[in-house]
Amino acid sequence: MGSTVTAGNSKEKTWGGGNEPMGASYGKLMMWFFIVSDALTFSAFLAAYGFSRFKFIETWPLADEVFTHFPFMHGVSAPMYYVALMTFILIFSSVTMVLAVDAGHQMKKDKVVLYMFLTILGGGIFVGSQAWEWKNFITGEYGAIETKGGSLLQFVDKEGKRVALADFAANLHDAREQLTPDKAKWFMSEPALPSFSVAEVQAGFKSHPDILVRTEVLTAEKQKTILSREESELRLSEAHYVVEGANLKRNEYGSKLFADFFFFITGFHGVHVLSGVIINIIIFFNVLSGTYEKRGSYEMVEKVGLYWHFVDLVWVFVFTVFYLV
């Protein structure tokens, strides 16, 4: 019942929303509250990424050099192609979700089943693709050297094309046994050893005079700085650690913060997509069993559709920030 305010002998109605303010059911209203709060969380993460990037812009990795893989095309450089395909699949799944919601409004169960299945398929492909992208990012492709001062050194030929450590590193047969809890004092352990030692990289570099060192610092033309042969030898003498791929401590592509933000933000979004796929599967089986047909309403499909559209929209911003800008 709406409350009233009495002024003299007149009464003015101040609230008449009833139990559905703005015509939205309780369930949809709560979903909107969740979406708004989650949007603020993602906004904070992306803002932190933006500040960090522009603070360390000179050493920030170039997306075209990081995301170059495409399934079943090993060794072929395809910058951004697969990420673009992932994005298209996720956006298309949002279209099928719209069609599922519309079919629900028309009480067409068979069409709801079809479009929900396509939405789940698209979300599953996206999650699998993101896991594959993570695997390549963690494994790396070329390798690099970290100096004692923390700088990153990459290797290129005289034409400026990247050269992998495996293409020139020498084999000195000085392999060291990895430190594991059962072989070390005080049960200490260490990460997996890199494929090559610093000495092997240095020896291989000396025997390949056509290879140069490229630093992580960007030039005015947005290209990494390539050193002369003399400068390359001098910087390589400061080598401290061989870096392969990326993790939370080291990153062969450039600034360590890039890897930290990449794992955290894309992982956080991936969890949202995965949870959305699971929820969609539950709703899908409810549709199959005729649950919403009996209720006379497919509002649950509409509510999960709101969440799915939000997840897709967030990815547009993540894609723009990490891959395009």
Rosetta blueprint (number, residue, H / E / L):
1 M L
2 G L
3 S L
4 T E
5 V E
6 T E
7 A E
8 G L
9 N L
10 S E
11 K E
12 E E
13 K E
14 T L
15 W L
16 G L
17 G L
18 G L
19 N L
20 E L
21 P H
22 M H
23 G H
24 A L
25 S L
26 Y H
27 G H
28 K H
29 L H
30 M H
31 M H
32 W H
33 F H
34 F H
35 I H
36 V H
37 S H
38 D H
39 A H
40 L H
41 T H
42 F H
43 S H
44 A H
45 F H
46 L H
47 A H
48 A H
49 Y H
50 G H
51 F H
52 S H
53 R H
54 F H
55 K H
56 F L
57 I H
58 E H
59 T H
60 W L
61 P L
62 L L
63 A H
64 D H
65 E H
66 V H
67 F L
68 T L
69 H L
70 F L
71 P L
72 F L
73 M L
74 H L
75 G L
76 V L
77 S L
78 A L
79 P L
80 M L
81 Y H
82 Y H
83 V H
84 A H
85 L H
86 M H
87 T H
88 F H
89 I H
90 L H
91 I H
92 F H
93 S H
94 S H
95 V H
96 T H
97 M H
98 V H
99 L H
100 A H
101 V H
102 D H
103 A H
104 G H
105 H H
106 Q L
107 M L
108 K L
109 K H
110 D H
111 K H
112 V H
113 V H
114 L H
115 Y H
116 M H
117 F H
118 L H
119 T H
120 I H
121 L H
122 G H
123 G H
124 G H
125 I H
126 F H
127 V H
128 G H
129 S H
130 Q H
131 A H
132 W H
133 E H
134 W H
135 K H
136 N H
137 F H
138 I H
139 T H
140 G L
141 E L
142 Y L
143 G L
144 A E
145 I E
146 E E
147 T E
148 K L
149 G L
150 G L
151 S L
152 L E
153 L E
154 Q E
155 F E
156 V E
157 D L
158 K L
159 E L
160 G L
161 K L
162 R E
163 V L
164 A L
165 L H
166 A H
167 D H
168 F L
169 A L
170 A L
171 N L
172 L L
173 H L
174 D L
175 A L
176 R L
177 E L
178 Q L
179 L L
180 T L
181 P L
182 D L
183 K L
184 A L
185 K H
186 W H
187 F H
188 M L
189 S L
190 E L
191 P L
192 A L
193 L L
194 P L
195 S L
196 F L
197 S L
198 V H
199 A H
200 E H
201 V H
202 Q H
203 A H
204 G H
205 F H
206 K H
207 S L
208 H L
209 P L
210 D L
211 I L
212 L E
213 V E
214 R E
215 T E
216 E E
217 V E
218 L E
219 T L
220 A L
221 E L
222 K L
223 Q L
224 K E
225 T E
226 I E
227 L L
228 S L
229 R H
230 E H
231 E H
232 S H
233 E H
234 L H
235 R H
236 L H
237 S L
238 E L
239 A E
240 H E
241 Y E
242 V E
243 V E
244 E L
245 G L
246 A E
247 N L
248 L L
249 K L
250 R L
251 N E
252 E L
253 Y L
254 G L
255 S L
256 K H
257 L H
258 F H
259 A H
260 D H
261 F H
262 F H
263 F H
264 F H
265 I H
266 T H
267 G H
268 F H
269 H H
270 G H
271 V H
272 H H
273 V H
274 L H
275 S H
276 G H
277 V H
278 I H
279 I H
280 N H
281 I H
282 I H
283 I H
284 F H
285 F H
286 N H
287 V H
288 L H
289 S L
290 G L
291 T H
292 Y H
293 E H
294 K H
295 R H
296 G L
297 S L
298 Y L
299 E H
300 M H
301 V H
302 E H
303 K H
304 V H
305 G H
306 L H
307 Y H
308 W H
309 H H
310 F H
311 V H
312 D H
313 L H
314 V H
315 W H
316 V H
317 F H
318 V H
319 F H
320 T H
321 V H
322 F H
323 Y H
324 L H
325 V L
